[in-house]
């Protein structure tokens, strides 16, 4: 399984929208390229239409961690 725990950017905010997430991902992609897969929790910024459309446009698979399965993100 491919994974990374690198911090590619930090954005401080009280709340963040899916559109903001896509802008951040695009800025990272300028120097790292687009990932093949992104694993996230079920937060609204990760389950919104904007991120889903962005992922489709860039051939990125979104993998959402099942609710109540917090340990799933720790399994390698």
N, C-alpha and C positions, 0 to 999 in steps of 0.2 A: 504494500500500500504506500502510495506517495503522500507525504504530508510535510508541512513545515510549521515551525513555531516562530518564524521570523516576524518581526513587526515591520511592516512595509510602510506604514504611516500611522499617525495618531491624529484624530480629530476630536476635539473637546466640544461638547454641546449638551444642552439639557434634553434634547430630543433630536432625532435625525430621521429624515424621510427617505423613502426608497430612491427618489430622484437624487438626493444628496449622496446616497451610497453609490449609485451608478457613476456619478461624476468623480467620486474618489477612486473607484475602480478603474475608470478610464485614465485618470492621471497616473496611477500605478502602472497600467498597461503600456504607457509611453516608454518606460524604461525596462519593464520586465516581461512584456507580452501578456496576452490573455491566458488565464488558466484553463485547463480542461474541465475542472470540477471545483466547486466551492461548497464546503459543508458549513451549515449555519444552524442556529436554533430557530424557533418558530416565531421570532419577534416580528412585529408588523412591518418593520423596515426591510425584512428579508422575505416576506410572503406577499408583498405587494405586486401589483401589475407592472410597475416601472422596472423592478429588478427582473421579473420574469421575462419581459420584453427584451431587456438588455442582454440577458443570458441567451435568449434565442438568437438575437442578432449576432452575437459573438461566439456562438457554438460552445457555450459554457453550460455544463450540467450542474444544476442546483440540487444538492442533497440536504434535505432538512432532517434534523435529529428529531426522533419521535418524542412527543410530549411525555414527560415522566421518565425519560431514559437519559438523564443527564450524564450518566457514566458512559454512554455510547461514544461521546466525543473523546473519551480518554483511552479507548481501546485502540490499539495499533495493530 
